[in-house]
Amino acid sequence: MNARVLRIELRRSVAPWAGAVVLTPALAFLYLVPGSWWTGTAAWTAQWTSMALWTRSLLFYLWPLAVGLGALQGLRDHRAKMTELLTSTPRPARHRAATLAGATAITLTSAFALLVAVGGVQVIAHTGYTHLGWLPISLVGALALVAGAVLGMGAGRALPSVLTPPALTMGAFVFTALMQMSFGRTETTTDTGVPSTEPNRVSLLSPAVQEVRDALVTLSASVHIGQTIWLLALAVTGFALLVAATPRARLIALTPVVAGAALALLVLPSDPRRMYVVDEAAAEPVCDGPVCVTRTQQARLAEVAGPGKEALRLLRGALGSQAPLSVRENASVPPQGSTPRWSPETVLFDFDDDIVASAKGEQLTWALIAEGMAPGCSPVGWSSFGGDQFAQTVAVAWVLGEIQPLPASWSAGMRREADAAIRPVWKELESLPRAQQLSRIEAMRAAALSCEGDAFDALKGGGSR
């Protein structure tokens, strides 16, 4: 590819606009639109993998734009009425196509790289865990934009109509939407009997990824390989359409995309648990005695170690030999809607838990006691307010000897409701002989740890759900 011709192409084509259209809306969306990408341990500036996945999720609408802009670029010769003139020149068509595609590829890749760099600079300031496992996610994202633009160019050259760019843009958007909402989802039922959906292998043909819910989740290697095969096939088909001069050649140009789809579907995993997987290196524990966090949160170990050890001491004094022996950040990532699993020997917590997220010092000790005494049983991914939280508050009061407000983000009305439900149960429990108190506490813990009973009802002396 001639460098001088490429520079001219960059100055006079829509290629620079393609980069601007990718970068500007993406940054505006991430910074101006509030959402789950702003907060928590999976925020887009919190960890490298989360940043890569959140920027990939933007391809839901960036990829259709790249396809449409590519189609607009592919119409240039037709609009200028130069098609016959260019075909009569001795310069091979593939050279002209390479220059046209190369200019757009450079600007789109640069724009996406700059978007990743903006996030990466902030990630460096927020985490001490550095790795390269996020890089394939971003590289495949850049490849998706290039492949979409080249495919659009080929389609624009093959179908030289003013309606081609908007039609392709809308078609690409419908494709990504269907992959996210229906064709790419399989209906299932959680172990609690709640209807749900999970991604299937067809959804992985979309360049976008689903919403990031956990900082420990990443894409598996087979997903990277399968998506790369598919996107390369799209790019080859687009380039073949760019150089094709006859209807027969254009028909043959569709062969790579068909073969690529078939091969990619053979490589892509069919089990959702092999699509989005736990990053074992990120989930590796980093410990200070009996208190451990995952490697992604190693910078926060110092703030958790003291309150964690104090919580274990208080639990040991209250429960004796039945007390938990360690405090650990929960490194498991169960399916959405499933029932949590708890251990009586370990206090498992999550930095995104409502009562842990904003807790510091003494309040963090109370939160960890609550998690050790009566961990919540709401299905994974659900939020709740009621019996589980009321049981935790009474349990903490029993350990400390007085009611302490949990550091939860409850409104004033919710706190009044909680206080009205909690105080009568606490007063009744406090008035009982020690043996009866222990009996109710043990019943509460059994219900909470197994998620097969009502922990708050057990504190009242009642039965299971």
DAQUIWO-V825961 format. One record per residue. N is the residue number from 1. RES is the residue in one letter. NEAR is the number of other C-alpha atoms within 10 Angstrom. Layout:
N;RES;NEAR
N;RES;NEAR
This chain:
1;M;10
2;N;9
3;A;9
4;R;9
5;V;14
6;L;18
7;R;12
8;I;12
9;E;19
10;L;20
11;R;12
12;R;10
13;S;15
14;V;18
15;A;25
16;P;19
17;W;15
18;A;23
19;G;22
20;A;16
21;V;17
22;V;24
23;L;20
24;T;12
25;P;15
26;A;20
27;L;16
28;A;10
29;F;12
30;L;17
31;Y;12
32;L;10
33;V;11
34;P;10
35;G;11
36;S;13
37;W;22
38;W;15
39;T;13
40;G;17
41;T;21
42;A;24
43;A;21
44;W;26
45;T;26
46;A;25
47;Q;28
48;W;28
49;T;30
50;S;27
51;M;28
52;A;26
53;L;25
54;W;24
55;T;24
56;R;26
57;S;18
58;L;22
59;L;24
60;F;23
61;Y;19
62;L;25
63;W;28
64;P;25
65;L;26
66;A;31
67;V;32
68;G;29
69;L;28
70;G;35
71;A;33
72;L;26
73;Q;25
74;G;29
75;L;24
76;R;18
77;D;15
78;H;16
79;R;13
80;A;8
81;K;11
82;M;11
83;T;13
84;E;10
85;L;9
86;L;14
87;T;12
88;S;9
89;T;9
90;P;7
91;R;10
92;P;12
93;A;15
94;R;14
95;H;13
96;R;17
97;A;19
98;A;18
99;T;20
100;L;24
101;A;28
102;G;19
103;A;21
104;T;29
105;A;25
106;I;15
107;T;21
108;L;28
109;T;20
110;S;17
111;A;22
112;F;24
113;A;17
114;L;14
115;L;18
116;V;20
117;A;13
118;V;14
119;G;23
120;G;19
121;V;11
122;Q;16
123;V;22
124;I;15
125;A;11
126;H;15
127;T;18
128;G;15
129;Y;16
130;T;15
131;H;12
132;L;8
133;G;16
134;W;18
135;L;14
136;P;17
137;I;22
138;S;21
139;L;17
140;V;18
141;G;29
142;A;22
143;L;21
144;A;30
145;L;28
146;V;28
147;A;28
148;G;29
149;A;33
150;V;35
151;L;31
152;G;35
153;M;33
154;G;31
155;A;28
156;G;30
157;R;27
158;A;22
159;L;17
160;P;19
161;S;14
162;V;14
163;L;12
164;T;21
165;P;26
166;P;17
167;A;13
168;L;24
169;T;23
170;M;15
171;G;15
172;A;24
173;F;20
174;V;15
175;F;18
176;T;23
177;A;18
178;L;15
179;M;25
180;Q;19
181;M;13
182;S;13
183;F;15
184;G;21
185;R;18
186;T;15
187;E;11
188;T;12
189;T;13
190;T;15
191;D;12
192;T;10
193;G;10
194;V;11
195;P;11
196;S;13
197;T;16
198;E;16
199;P;23
200;N;20
201;R;23
202;V;17
203;S;24
204;L;25
205;L;23
206;S;23
207;P;26
208;A;25
209;V;24
210;Q;17
211;E;14
212;V;21
213;R;17
214;D;18
215;A;26
216;L;25
217;V;22
218;T;22
219;L;20
220;S;18
221;A;16
222;S;15
223;V;22
224;H;18
225;I;15
226;G;22
227;Q;26
228;T;22
229;I;21
230;W;27
231;L;27
232;L;19
233;A;24
234;L;26
235;A;26
236;V;22
237;T;25
238;G;31
239;F;24
240;A;25
241;L;29
242;L;28
243;V;21
244;A;20
245;A;14
246;T;11
247;P;11
248;R;9
249;A;13
250;R;20
251;L;12
252;I;14
253;A;21
254;L;17
255;T;14
256;P;19
257;V;20
258;V;15
259;A;13
260;G;22
261;A;20
262;A;13
263;L;15
264;A;25
265;L;19
266;L;12
267;V;17
268;L;24
269;P;20
270;S;15
271;D;12
272;P;14
273;R;14
274;R;15
275;M;22
276;Y;18
277;V;15
278;V;21
279;D;17
280;E;14
281;A;13
282;A;22
283;A;20
284;E;15
285;P;20
286;V;18
287;C;17
288;D;15
289;G;11
290;P;14
291;V;24
292;C;23
293;V;28
294;T;23
295;R;22
296;T;23
297;Q;23
298;Q;18
299;A;16
300;R;15
301;L;19
302;A;13
303;E;12
304;V;23
305;A;21
306;G;16
307;P;23
308;G;28
309;K;20
310;E;17
311;A;26
312;L;24
313;R;16
314;L;18
315;L;24
316;R;16
317;G;12
318;A;15
319;L;15
320;G;11
321;S;10
322;Q;12
323;A;20
324;P;22
325;L;17
326;S;19
327;V;28
328;R;21
329;E;21
330;N;18
331;A;21
332;S;13
333;V;16
334;P;15
335;P;16
336;Q;15
337;G;20
338;S;19
339;T;20
340;P;18
341;R;15
342;W;20
343;S;12
344;P;20
345;E;13
346;T;20
347;V;27
348;L;22
349;F;21
350;D;16
351;F;17
352;D;14
353;D;14
354;D;16
355;I;23
356;V;22
357;A;17
358;S;14
359;A;19
360;K;15
361;G;13
362;E;14
363;Q;18
364;L;24
365;T;24
366;W;30
367;A;29
368;L;30
369;I;30
370;A;28
371;E;25
372;G;31
373;M;29
374;A;31
375;P;29
376;G;24
377;C;24
378;S;16
379;P;20
380;V;15
381;G;12
382;W;10
383;S;9
384;S;11
385;F;11
386;G;12
387;G;18
388;D;19
389;Q;22
390;F;23
391;A;31
392;Q;28
393;T;28
394;V;29
395;A;26
396;V;27
397;A;19
398;W;18
399;V;20
400;L;15
401;G;11
402;E;13
403;I;17
404;Q;13
405;P;16
406;L;22
407;P;17
408;A;16
409;S;12
410;W;14
411;S;9
412;A;9
413;G;9
414;M;13
415;R;15
416;R;12
417;E;13
418;A;19
419;D;15
420;A;11
421;A;16
422;I;20
423;R;15
424;P;12
425;V;18
426;W;20
427;K;11
428;E;12
429;L;21
430;E;17
431;S;10
432;L;12
433;P;9
434;R;10
435;A;9
436;Q;14
437;Q;18
438;L;16
439;S;13
440;R;21
441;I;26
442;E;18
443;A;22
444;M;27
445;R;25
446;A;19
447;A;23
448;A;28
449;L;21
450;S;17
451;C;21
452;E;13
453;G;19
454;D;22
455;A;35
456;F;32
457;D;21
458;A;23
459;L;25
460;K;17
461;G;16
462;G;14
463;G;14
464;S;13
465;R;11
